[in-house]
Amino acid sequence: MHRGAGRARYGTALVSSTAASLPDSAVLAASGRLAAAGCPTPEADARALAAASRAEAGAGVLARFDSLVARRAAREPLAYLLGRQTFRGLELRVDARVLVPRPHTEALVEAGLTLPRRARVLDLCTGSGAVALALVHERPDLRVSGADLSPDALAVAGENGDALGLAVSWFESDLLLAAPGPWDAVLANVPYIAERDEPALAHEMIGHEPPGAFRGGWDGLDIARRLVGQADAIPWLALEVGDEHAPAAAALLSDHGFADVTTRRDFTGVERVVVGSRPPAGASLS
């Protein structure tokens, strides 16, 4: 291959950094670079980054592509590089202030979709607002609020609500401590990665996503215990949990007065959501 001046290297391939277009050879070489870096879907990632680079106005397509590929090779999440992630058909803005919404969290939304009409619902640890916004989008009768301890995360959630035109009330709270209530139902994707499991996490998560949003203590249930301990007035509670946490989380709910405890599986078949319910004190969900 000709090695003219002003060329940028992708693995063994060299492409012009001043060209107005992005040749297929650059995308192919970038895919090889991402594969060598351990990215699980290098071809799809390279194509997505190429499309994002081409979509921006102005010259310097290859320079933009080079920068994005270098960041992806450092295992920065693809969603952060694109600035968006699709969740249940909603395109959400995401960046390093929030966790990237995962498909298995759809099981938490699906639990919420079973609630009675006009239930007052709180989405705790809302992050990007994915769960709260999906609920409002699919069940506009629900009265949904979203809370998070992180002001940065709430800013992202608010931006997503505004962009999608979906009405959710957002507020800052450490779990239920500053949640005004009353609530008919609480859904929570609390941090649940156990300390012992952190070395096995994907580089994207451990190296780039906010640790306060995924670290769940020594066994992954520290935050869940705190939440359940604050939930005496909550008649319906759904927790997203780690791969092997469902039995312990179910016992936790039972020990705190939730008489009807069930689990829901995610798209991989893992028991991902534990739901507990009990008669509301002096109120009806209907």
Secondary structure, 3 states (H helix, E strand, C coil): CCCCCCEEEECCEEEECCCCCCCHHHHHHHHHHHHHCCCCCHHHHHHHHHHHHHHCCCCCHHHHHHHHHHHHHCCCCHHHHHCEEEECCEEEECCCCCCCCCHHHHHHHHHHCCCCCCCEEEEECCCCCHHHHHHHHHCCCCEEEEEECCHHHHHHHHHHHHHHCCCCEEEECCCCCCCCCCCCEEEECCCCECHHHHHHCCHHHHHHCCHHHCECCCCCCHHHHHHHHCCCCCCEEEEECCCCCHHHHHHHHHHCCCCEEEEEECCCCCEEEEEEECCCCCCCCC
